[in-house]
Amino acid sequence: MVFSKRLTQEKKQSFVDVEEAYNLWDLLNSKYDLIDKMLIWQNYTHDKDFKILMGHVVDRTRKAAKSLETELKRYGLPAADKPRAGVKTSANSEVITDQELGKSILTMVQELLELILRAVRTATTNDNVRALFVKQVSGVIEDLNKLILYTKAKGWIAQPPMYPNVPADAGEKIDIGEAFHLWDHLTFRYDNIQQTQMWYEYAHDGEFKILLKKGLQETLKKQAEMLEQELLYFGIPLPKQPTEVIQTAKNTGIFNDDYMYRLLFIGVVGAMWVHSIAIKQCVTNDRLRHIFTDLLINEVRALDKIILYGKTKGWLNVVPQYNPQQ
């Protein structure tokens, strides 16, 4: 019985759907493009430490690309030509400054973060492919964080206006964008809390009710409490808290469990987007950026579990399969 179950699982992972196939192809092309541009730009870099940092990013991107190449071969997908093995030129133009190169690379890695998160969100058919995407998220974030730290230390990125209402006894400063992201995160979590409480009243499936209650107590409320402390610390006005009193539903047949599950799925995807934007725009306070990073990593892991749960229930719509021509 166990052997039969394992064979069935392996068969399910032997194909990909059309979006997973596209994301494998698109991510590989994006990494090829990043590698090629950085190999060129290294010839125009004057700062030795920045050139070393660029080399680290290229090495990590090459490893990630190799993993994607393996998957494309596995599922019979075509791929574009690989980037050049190296680019060497004697030119070292003063027209292209390290500052401009730093900002360009930062922008490309920011875009790569959006692409990998989209890939995670849409990989609902093949669990192995989604696991690869999930694994690569942390590497992209690490490269992004290093680039932010370095370009900021060099003064290559502009400093946003500072938030003026930070209390005098606070030991940190934040800019106006970071102040908004803290406030926006808390209001988002407040809405998540109230929505989840309502879903719990209407849910019929016992396991789904347990999932909702666990997410409410172990994730949403704990994160809201943490964010409240950050807003108080930085002197940011707090929004109103959601009500704890939810009227018991008399007619629980209004909402189906599968519909509420898909709304939950959309909500987790929305949270990933909120976290990722905060990471990209949080350049003044490094501690806050690490907080947003932890929130994003936890959200990605939560989405992975929610996809697995939805598949066991049959609540996820089946995506068209990719069938390569033989």
C-alpha positions as CSV (number, residue, x, y, z in Angstrom):
1,M,0.0,0.0,0.0
2,V,2.8,2.4,0.9
3,F,4.7,1.6,-2.3
4,S,1.6,2.1,-4.4
5,K,0.9,5.5,-2.7
6,R,4.5,6.5,-3.4
7,L,4.2,5.6,-7.1
8,T,1.0,7.6,-7.4
9,Q,2.7,10.6,-5.8
10,E,5.7,10.3,-8.2
11,K,3.3,10.1,-11.2
12,K,1.7,13.3,-10.1
13,Q,5.1,15.1,-10.0
14,S,6.0,13.8,-13.5
15,F,4.4,16.7,-15.3
16,V,4.0,20.5,-14.9
17,D,1.1,22.8,-15.8
18,V,1.4,25.6,-18.4
19,E,2.1,28.3,-15.9
20,E,4.8,26.3,-14.0
21,A,6.4,25.6,-17.4
22,Y,6.3,29.3,-18.3
23,N,7.8,30.3,-14.9
24,L,10.6,27.8,-15.2
25,W,11.4,29.2,-18.7
26,D,10.9,32.8,-17.7
27,L,13.0,32.6,-14.5
28,L,15.9,31.0,-16.4
29,N,15.9,33.6,-19.0
30,S,15.8,36.4,-16.4
31,K,18.8,34.8,-14.6
32,Y,20.7,34.5,-17.9
33,D,20.0,38.2,-18.6
34,L,21.2,39.2,-15.1
35,I,24.4,37.1,-15.4
36,D,25.2,38.5,-18.9
37,K,24.7,42.1,-17.9
38,M,26.8,41.8,-14.7
39,L,29.6,40.1,-16.6
40,I,29.7,43.1,-18.9
41,W,29.3,45.7,-16.1
42,Q,32.2,44.2,-14.1
43,N,34.5,45.5,-16.8
44,Y,33.3,49.1,-16.1
45,T,33.3,48.8,-12.3
46,H,35.9,50.9,-10.5
47,D,35.1,50.0,-6.8
48,K,37.0,46.7,-6.0
49,D,34.7,45.7,-3.2
50,F,31.6,46.3,-5.4
51,K,33.2,44.0,-8.1
52,I,33.6,41.3,-5.5
53,L,30.0,41.7,-4.5
54,M,28.9,41.5,-8.1
55,G,30.9,38.3,-8.4
56,H,29.1,36.7,-5.5
57,V,25.7,37.6,-7.0
58,V,26.8,36.1,-10.4
59,D,27.9,32.9,-8.6
60,R,24.6,32.5,-6.8
61,T,22.6,33.3,-9.9
62,R,24.6,30.7,-11.9
63,K,23.8,28.0,-9.3
64,A,20.1,28.9,-9.4
65,A,20.1,28.9,-13.2
66,K,21.7,25.4,-13.2
67,S,18.8,24.1,-11.0
68,L,16.3,25.6,-13.4
69,E,18.1,24.1,-16.4
70,T,17.8,20.6,-14.8
71,E,14.0,21.1,-14.4
72,L,13.6,22.3,-18.0
73,K,15.3,19.2,-19.2
74,R,13.2,17.0,-16.9
75,Y,9.9,18.3,-18.4
76,G,11.0,18.7,-22.0
77,L,11.0,22.5,-22.0
78,P,13.1,24.5,-24.5
79,A,15.5,27.2,-23.2
80,A,17.3,30.2,-24.6
81,D,21.0,30.3,-25.2
82,K,23.1,30.4,-22.1
83,P,24.9,33.7,-21.3
84,R,28.6,34.1,-22.2
85,A,31.1,32.2,-20.1
86,G,32.8,35.6,-19.5
87,V,33.3,39.1,-20.8
88,K,36.7,40.8,-20.8
89,T,37.5,44.2,-22.2
90,S,40.2,46.8,-21.6
91,A,37.7,49.6,-21.7
92,N,36.9,51.2,-18.3
93,S,34.8,54.2,-19.2
94,E,34.2,57.0,-16.7
95,V,30.8,57.6,-18.4
96,I,29.3,54.6,-16.6
97,T,29.7,55.2,-12.9
98,D,29.6,52.6,-10.1
99,Q,26.6,54.4,-8.7
100,E,24.6,53.9,-12.0
101,L,25.7,50.3,-12.1
102,G,24.7,49.7,-8.5
103,K,21.2,51.1,-9.0
104,S,20.7,49.1,-12.2
105,I,21.7,45.8,-10.5
106,L,19.5,46.6,-7.5
107,T,16.5,47.2,-9.8
108,M,17.1,43.9,-11.6
109,V,17.3,41.9,-8.4
110,Q,14.1,43.6,-7.2
111,E,12.4,42.5,-10.3
112,L,13.8,39.0,-9.8
113,L,12.1,38.9,-6.4
114,E,8.8,39.6,-8.0
115,L,9.3,36.9,-10.6
116,I,10.2,34.2,-8.1
117,L,7.2,35.1,-5.8
118,R,4.9,34.9,-8.8
119,A,6.3,31.5,-9.6
120,V,5.7,30.3,-6.0
121,R,2.1,31.6,-6.1
122,T,1.2,29.9,-9.4
123,A,3.0,26.6,-8.9
124,T,-0.1,24.6,-7.7
125,T,0.3,21.4,-9.7
126,N,3.9,20.1,-9.2
127,D,5.0,20.2,-5.6
128,N,8.7,19.6,-6.5
129,V,8.8,22.6,-8.8
130,R,7.2,24.8,-6.2
131,A,9.8,23.5,-3.7
132,L,12.5,24.7,-6.0
133,F,10.9,28.1,-6.3
134,V,10.5,28.4,-2.6
135,K,14.2,27.5,-2.0
136,Q,15.3,30.2,-4.4
137,V,13.3,33.0,-2.6
138,S,15.7,33.3,0.3
139,G,18.8,33.6,-2.0
140,V,17.2,36.4,-4.0
141,I,16.3,38.2,-0.8
142,E,19.9,37.8,0.5
143,D,21.3,39.3,-2.6
144,L,18.9,42.1,-2.5
145,N,19.7,42.9,1.1
146,K,23.5,42.9,0.4
147,L,22.9,45.3,-2.5
148,I,20.8,47.6,-0.4
149,L,23.4,47.7,2.4
150,Y,26.3,48.3,0.0
151,T,24.7,50.9,-2.2
152,K,23.4,52.7,0.9
153,A,26.8,52.7,2.5
154,K,28.3,54.2,-0.6
155,G,25.7,56.8,-0.8
156,W,24.5,55.6,-4.2
157,I,20.8,55.5,-3.5
158,A,18.8,58.5,-2.5
159,Q,17.7,59.0,1.1
160,P,13.9,59.3,1.4
161,P,12.5,62.0,3.7
162,M,12.6,61.0,7.3
163,Y,9.5,60.4,9.4
164,P,9.3,63.5,11.7
165,N,7.3,62.2,14.6
166,V,9.7,59.6,16.0
167,P,9.8,60.0,19.9
168,A,13.0,61.5,21.3
169,D,13.7,58.4,23.4
170,A,13.6,56.1,20.4
171,G,17.0,54.9,19.4
172,E,16.3,54.5,15.7
173,K,15.0,56.6,12.8
174,I,12.7,55.6,9.9
175,D,11.8,57.3,6.7
176,I,8.2,58.1,5.6
177,G,7.9,55.1,3.4
178,E,8.9,52.7,6.2
179,A,6.4,54.5,8.5
180,F,3.6,53.8,6.0
181,H,4.6,50.2,5.5
182,L,4.4,49.5,9.3
183,W,1.0,51.2,9.4
184,D,-0.2,49.4,6.2
185,H,1.0,46.0,7.5
186,L,-1.0,46.5,10.7
187,T,-4.2,47.6,9.0
188,F,-3.9,44.7,6.6
189,R,-3.5,42.2,9.5
190,Y,-6.5,43.7,11.3
191,D,-8.6,43.1,8.3
192,N,-7.2,39.6,8.0
193,I,-8.1,38.9,11.6
194,Q,-11.7,40.0,11.2
195,Q,-12.1,38.2,7.9
196,T,-10.7,34.9,9.4
197,Q,-13.0,35.2,12.4
198,M,-16.0,35.5,10.1
199,W,-14.8,32.5,8.0
200,Y,-14.5,30.4,11.1
201,E,-18.2,31.0,11.9
202,Y,-19.3,30.0,8.4
203,A,-16.8,27.0,7.9
204,H,-18.3,23.5,7.9
205,D,-15.2,21.3,7.4
206,G,-13.7,20.5,10.8
207,E,-10.1,20.5,9.5
208,F,-10.6,23.8,7.8
209,K,-11.9,25.3,11.0
210,I,-8.7,24.1,12.8
211,L,-6.6,25.6,10.0
212,L,-8.3,29.0,10.4
213,K,-8.1,29.0,14.1
214,K,-4.4,28.1,14.1
215,G,-3.6,30.8,11.6
216,L,-5.6,33.3,13.6
217,Q,-3.9,32.6,16.9
218,E,-0.4,31.6,15.9
219,T,0.2,34.0,13.0
220,L,-2.2,36.9,12.5
221,K,-2.7,38.0,16.1
222,K,1.0,37.5,17.0
223,Q,2.1,39.5,14.0
224,A,-0.4,42.3,14.8
225,E,0.9,42.6,18.3
226,M,4.5,42.8,17.1
227,L,3.5,45.5,14.6
228,E,1.6,47.4,17.2
229,Q,4.7,47.7,19.3
230,E,6.7,48.9,16.3
231,L,4.2,51.6,15.6
232,L,4.1,52.8,19.2
233,Y,8.0,52.7,19.3
234,F,8.2,55.0,16.3
235,G,5.3,57.3,17.3
236,I,3.0,56.2,14.4
237,P,-0.7,56.6,15.1
238,L,-2.4,53.2,15.5
239,P,-5.6,52.3,13.5
240,K,-8.7,50.9,15.3
241,Q,-8.5,47.3,16.3
242,P,-10.9,44.8,14.8
243,T,-13.9,43.7,16.9
244,E,-13.6,40.5,18.9
245,V,-17.3,40.0,18.8
246,I,-18.5,38.2,15.6
247,Q,-22.2,37.4,15.3
248,T,-22.8,33.7,15.1
249,A,-24.0,32.9,11.6
250,K,-27.6,31.5,11.5
251,N,-27.3,30.4,7.9
252,T,-23.9,28.9,7.4
253,G,-24.8,27.8,3.9
254,I,-24.1,31.2,2.5
255,F,-20.4,30.5,1.9
256,N,-18.9,27.2,0.8
257,D,-15.7,25.9,2.3
258,D,-13.9,25.7,-1.0
259,Y,-14.8,29.3,-1.8
260,M,-13.6,30.6,1.6
261,Y,-10.4,28.6,1.1
262,R,-9.7,30.3,-2.2
263,L,-10.3,33.7,-0.6
264,L,-7.8,32.7,2.1
265,F,-5.3,31.7,-0.7
266,I,-5.8,35.1,-2.3
267,G,-5.2,36.8,1.0
268,V,-1.9,35.0,1.6
269,V,-0.8,35.9,-1.9
270,G,-1.7,39.5,-1.1
271,A,0.3,39.4,2.1
272,M,3.3,38.2,0.2
273,W,3.0,41.2,-2.1
274,V,2.7,43.6,0.8
275,H,5.8,42.2,2.4
276,S,7.9,42.2,-0.8
277,I,7.1,45.8,-1.5
278,A,8.1,46.8,2.0
279,I,11.5,44.9,1.6
280,K,12.2,46.7,-1.7
281,Q,11.4,50.2,-0.3
282,C,12.8,49.8,3.2
283,V,16.3,51.3,2.8
284,T,16.8,53.5,5.9
285,N,16.2,51.1,8.8
286,D,17.9,47.8,8.3
287,R,16.2,46.2,11.3
288,L,12.7,46.9,9.9
289,R,13.8,45.4,6.5
290,H,14.8,42.2,8.3
291,I,11.3,42.1,10.0
292,F,9.6,42.4,6.7
293,T,11.9,39.7,5.3
294,D,10.9,37.3,8.1
295,L,7.3,38.1,7.4
296,L,7.7,37.3,3.7
297,I,9.6,34.0,4.3
298,N,7.0,32.9,6.8
299,E,4.2,33.8,4.3
300,V,5.9,31.9,1.5
301,R,6.1,28.8,3.7
302,A,2.4,29.3,4.8
303,L,1.3,29.5,1.1
304,D,3.2,26.2,0.4
305,K,1.3,24.5,3.2
306,I,-2.0,26.0,2.1
307,I,-1.5,24.8,-1.5
308,L,-0.8,21.3,-0.2
309,Y,-3.9,21.4,2.0
310,G,-6.1,22.7,-0.8
311,K,-5.0,19.9,-3.1
312,T,-5.9,17.2,-0.6
313,K,-9.4,18.7,-0.3
314,G,-9.8,19.2,-4.1
315,W,-10.4,22.9,-3.6
316,L,-7.9,24.2,-6.1
317,N,-8.9,24.5,-9.7
318,V,-6.9,22.3,-12.0
319,V,-4.5,24.2,-14.3
320,P,-4.1,23.0,-17.9
321,Q,-1.2,20.6,-18.2
322,Y,1.9,21.2,-20.3
323,N,2.3,18.5,-22.9
324,P,5.5,18.8,-24.9
325,Q,5.3,17.6,-28.5
326,Q,7.2,14.4,-29.0
